[in-house]
């Protein structure tokens, strides 16, 4: 069994598979170091799960659908909310995580935006580190699990019938290719919208898993749905611009102020104010800045000083330290923030068993689409990864029984390896100007506010970037060649950027994180998903009506009884 990625989804899959079938060989492939790379480790805010009344699974379910603009896959959402409480118990009782407690000893749950109850479980504001440290310890203790660190998957291996039988890997340290064959392969590489100029996700991400699945012919859904978090740090002339100040600040009562000092969310969502959903708050901040009401550094302010320095320093230690590293005192004064590209709601189409349309290929976490719809609620991300990662491990461990390895062609893998190594033997321009061009283009044309002319111009320029990338050269040999890695990143990022822009052009309405200036309102006729698939050398895009399998989108309040009766 082959697991590509070692974040929350990949490690939970490895642990579940190893514990269910101890004799099964499990290989975990990670671009960086196991337990030290990726986005799960960066999670500050927490983990959504229903633990006690008055909260309920039905409320979590409906909050997720409302936040997602009703285009979520309802079966995937129900799997998420119904299995999250058990996964929290597993993380603590089986793997050794320890989350913050109330004075009475119960797991503490804090408020997050877009949710009807306080349900976000956390370890201070460093929840991801707690989860990843414990999962990593557990993985290294399983003798059937092998970690391949500093290896990256560069292509899926398929037989003549299209069945997936593993992946071609690149050993980053040695600069050599490795053929990894497997009866079952999991994409858990994390999406990561690093094709944007300002990002909050891990910089090692390049949407690799989504690009691999697309090239192999797997259908993708809702690629236009890219989440921008509203409160990324703004540090002029620093790569730390975009790093998150988590949503718990707004949940605790933090205020957003524009340059002149106005609490501007009153203009955009007077009912929920700063606790509105991420898509709306991000667009509001972007609008304030674009219309000249930002700070001199092109930002807005977040202010939590009125909560008291002692409260802020106790409850948000990680963010206080991060701000102080740059001369800002979050506990005592406003700090400049702005929108930052954070998460991809779109991804590979899966069923509730994490199966894709390609036999032998599974997906979980940010590589998979459908769970979050048009907008992810804060706290649902790490829940998604661990719930579906563990689920995938269980399913795959049983699925491989009695199955033979697909007869993949080593010759095809060699052809791919030669093509990917070509920049090492070329003379020509480096990849970095194209990377900068890509990120500026996506931010300006395919970012928080879109329109037809901008998207069409972006698609033309993306085609040009892909064509020019084919002539890029990288200096030096193959061993630990970072320029070569960045060229591979550029190729995947541009491929996925084109899918985002093409899907955004298709969706002629505004919904969730997708806002069209020329179609500013939601369209009831667009209660649909945008599907895209590589067919006959081109991207085939189509619209498919959402299947409301549990709750009718038109009458969400009346649907709770149906959910309760069904489950």
Helices and strands as residue ranges (DSSP letters): E 2-4, H 8-20, E 26-30, G 40-42, E 47-48, H 57-67, H 74-93, E 109-110, E 120-121, H 127-140, E 145-149, E 151-158, E 164-171, E 176-181, E 185-187, H 208-216, E 220-221, E 226-233, H 248-251, E 255-257, G 264-267, G 273-275, H 278-290, E 300-303, G 305-307, H 309-315, H 317-324, E 335-344, E 347-349, E 361-363, G 365-367, E 368-369, H 380-399, H 410-421, G 422-425, H 432-445, H 452-469, H 482-506, G 524-526, E 528-535, E 538-545, G 553-559, H 560-566
